[in-house]
Amino acid sequence: MPVDTTPTRKPEWLKIRPPSGEQYTHIKETLRQNKLHTVCEEANCPNLHECWDGGTATIMLLGDVCTRGCNFCAVDTGQPEGWVDPLEPWKVAKAMSEWGLEYVVLTTVARDDLPDGGAGHIAQTVRTLKEQIPGMMVEVLTTDFGGNWEALRKLVDAQPDVVDHNVETVERLTPTVRDPRFSYRQSLAFLRKAKEFDPDRYTKSSIMVGLGETEDEVIQSMQDLRDIDVNIVTLGQYLQPTKRHLDVQAYVTPEQFKRYERIGEEMGFMYVASGPLVRSSYRAAEYFMSGVLRQQREGGRANGQGS
């Protein structure tokens, strides 16, 4: 994978159209009316148009200010000082009901100012969604709760269908890419613990490329995830959100992404989403999981296996 020079222009395969349209406007209005945030907007996701046109969005709980400052992330950093909207779980359920969705992704900023990192609030949102909207499938993409495994247990006990936590990058680059309070090994421990607390929970993680990693390092990270029985992995191109964030070191080709996809499938992941515009919350992966979960409810795990 080329990493020797810092590219100056995006290749054609990364060019996207700006968001617009009736569905986009409807979702945006619903979010604003309920004072909800999405990671789609806060993190400048390149797939916002595609996802919102398709009636899906990733809801960001606990506000839009993160207590950590990763060098790749566009979300604002600051101190929320314990602020929590206690009505947020019901606001989310109301919005999801209006959209008529059956699968929702909940993510969150890091909230180190809260004793449990916000795990109880996320768990309450999961329970409220499942109570208010029968059949709703819920994926949660969370921080590592600072290694507080009782907080993680609280979340897993709420029975989200998918527990998602991102390693984000290869181990060597973690100190450069992520906030110092994150660590590669702690992220792996989070995913391993989630599976230990409930072996029936599906787990998922994501890797960005184009930050200076080698192919061997990406493959090792994928293997590290598979070794702890992570079910789903996504790989996508890092895009610099602002000039103060890390530079892109390489634009990885679609052919290389296809190679990572084949390697991941050979490792035994249930599903691998790998492409330039793939993100940790990605419609294709969510569509796949909704099919798996639907089949599971109708008569056992898809293909008779959970890994």
Residue pairs with C-beta under 8 A, 6 or more apart in sequence:
1 209
1 213
1 214
1 215
1 218
1 250
1 252
1 256
2 250
3 212
3 213
3 214
3 249
3 250
6 247
6 248
6 249
7 248
7 250
7 251
10 239
10 251
11 251
13 254
13 276
14 46
14 237
14 239
14 251
14 276
14 277
16 46
16 47
16 49
16 277
17 49
18 49
19 48
19 49
19 52
20 49
21 49
21 52
21 53
23 52
23 53
23 54
23 55
24 48
24 49
24 52
24 53
27 52
27 55
27 57
27 99
28 52
30 36
30 95
30 98
30 99
31 37
31 38
31 57
31 95
34 91
34 92
34 94
34 95
35 85
35 91
36 59
36 60
36 88
36 91
36 92
36 95
37 59
37 60
37 63
37 64
38 57
38 58
38 59
38 60
39 45
39 58
39 59
39 60
39 75
39 107
39 141
39 281
40 47
40 48
40 51
40 52
40 57
40 58
40 281
41 48
42 60
42 64
42 74
42 75
42 76
43 73
43 74
43 75
43 241
44 74
44 239
44 241
45 51
45 279
45 281
46 239
46 277
46 279
47 277
47 279
47 282
47 283
50 283
51 57
51 58
51 283
54 283
55 99
55 100
55 101
56 101
56 103
56 104
56 105
56 283
56 286
58 105
58 106
58 107
58 141
58 281
59 92
59 95
59 104
59 105
59 106
59 107
60 107
60 108
60 109
61 88
61 92
61 106
61 107
61 108
61 118
61 121
61 122
61 125
62 80
62 84
62 88
62 108
62 109
62 111
62 114
62 118
62 121
62 122
63 80
63 83
63 85
63 109
64 75
64 76
64 109
65 75
65 76
65 77
65 78
65 79
65 80
65 109
66 73
66 75
66 76
66 77
66 78
66 109
66 110
66 111
67 77
67 78
67 79
67 80
67 109
67 110
67 111
67 112
67 113
68 77
68 110
68 112
68 143
68 179
68 181
68 182
69 77
69 179
70 168
70 177
70 178
70 179
70 182
71 176
71 177
71 178
71 245
71 246
72 168
72 169
72 177
72 178
72 208
72 211
72 238
72 241
72 245
72 246
73 241
73 245
74 241
74 242
74 245
75 109
79 113
80 111
80 113
81 113
82 113
82 114
84 114
84 118
84 121
85 91
88 121
88 125
89 121
89 124
89 125
89 127
89 128
89 129
90 128
90 132
92 104
92 106
92 125
92 128
92 129
93 125
93 128
93 129
93 132
93 133
96 104
96 129
96 133
96 136
97 132
97 133
101 136
102 135
102 136
102 137
102 290
103 136
103 137
103 138
103 139
103 286
103 287
103 289
103 290
103 293
104 129
104 136
104 137
104 138
104 139
105 138
105 139
105 140
105 141
105 164
105 281
105 286
106 122
106 125
106 126
106 138
106 139
106 140
106 141
106 160
107 140
107 141
107 142
107 281
108 118
108 122
108 141
108 142
108 143
109 143
110 117
110 143
110 179
110 181
111 117
111 118
111 143
112 146
112 181
114 121
116 145
116 148
116 150
116 151
116 154
117 143
117 145
117 146
117 148
117 151
118 142
118 143
118 145
119 142
119 145
119 148
119 151
119 152
119 154
119 155
120 151
120 154
122 140
122 142
122 155
122 158
123 154
123 155
123 157
123 158
124 158
126 138
126 140
126 155
126 158
126 159
126 160
127 158
129 136
129 138
130 136
130 138
130 159
137 161
137 289
137 290
137 293
137 294
138 160
138 161
138 162
139 160
139 161
139 162
139 163
139 164
139 204
139 281
139 286
139 289
140 155
140 160
140 162
140 163
140 164
141 164
141 165
141 166
141 204
141 280
141 281
142 155
142 163
142 164
142 165
143 165
144 165
144 182
144 186
144 187
144 190
145 151
145 152
145 190
146 181
147 186
147 189
147 190
149 193
152 190
152 193
152 194
152 197
153 197
155 163
156 163
156 194
156 197
156 198
156 201
157 197
157 198
159 198
159 201
160 201
161 201
161 202
161 289
161 293
162 201
162 202
162 203
162 204
162 232
162 289
163 191
163 194
163 201
163 202
163 203
163 204
164 203
164 204
164 205
164 206
164 280
164 281
165 187
165 190
165 191
165 194
165 203
165 205
166 187
166 205
166 206
166 207
166 280
167 174
167 184
167 187
167 188
167 205
167 206
167 207
167 221
167 224
167 225
168 174
168 177
168 178
168 182
168 187
168 206
168 207
168 208
169 177
169 178
169 207
169 208
169 211
169 213
169 221
170 184
170 207
170 213
170 214
170 217
170 218
170 220
170 221
171 184
171 185
171 217
171 220
171 221
171 224
172 213
172 217
173 211
173 212
173 213
173 217
174 182
174 183
174 184
176 211
176 246
177 208
177 211
177 246
187 205
188 224
188 225
188 228
191 203
191 205
191 225
191 228
191 230
192 228
192 229
194 201
194 203
195 201
195 203
195 228
195 229
199 306
200 306
202 231
202 232
202 270
202 289
202 292
202 306
203 229
203 230
203 231
203 232
204 230
204 231
204 232
204 233
204 234
204 280
204 285
205 225
205 230
205 232
205 233
205 234
205 280
206 233
206 234
206 235
206 236
206 279
206 280
207 218
207 221
207 222
207 233
207 234
207 235
207 236
208 235
208 236
208 237
208 238
209 218
209 235
209 236
209 237
209 238
209 250
209 252
209 260
210 237
210 238
210 248
210 249
210 250
210 251
210 252
211 238
211 246
211 248
211 249
212 249
212 250
215 256
218 235
218 260
219 260
219 263
222 233
222 260
222 263
222 264
222 267
222 269
223 267
225 233
226 233
226 264
226 267
226 268
226 269
229 307
230 269
231 269
231 270
231 271
231 306
231 307
232 269
232 270
232 271
232 272
232 273
232 285
232 288
232 289
233 264
233 269
233 271
233 272
233 273
234 272
234 273
234 274
234 278
234 279
234 280
234 282
234 285
235 257
235 260
235 261
235 264
235 272
235 273
235 274
235 275
235 278
236 274
236 275
236 276
236 277
236 278
236 279
236 280
236 282
237 251
237 252
237 276
237 277
237 278
238 246
238 248
239 248
240 246
240 247
240 248
251 276
252 276
254 275
254 276
257 274
257 275
257 276
257 278
258 274
260 272
260 274
261 272
261 273
261 274
261 275
264 272
264 274
265 272
268 307
270 292
270 307
271 285
271 288
271 289
273 282
273 284
273 285
278 284
291 302
292 301
292 302
295 301
295 302
296 302
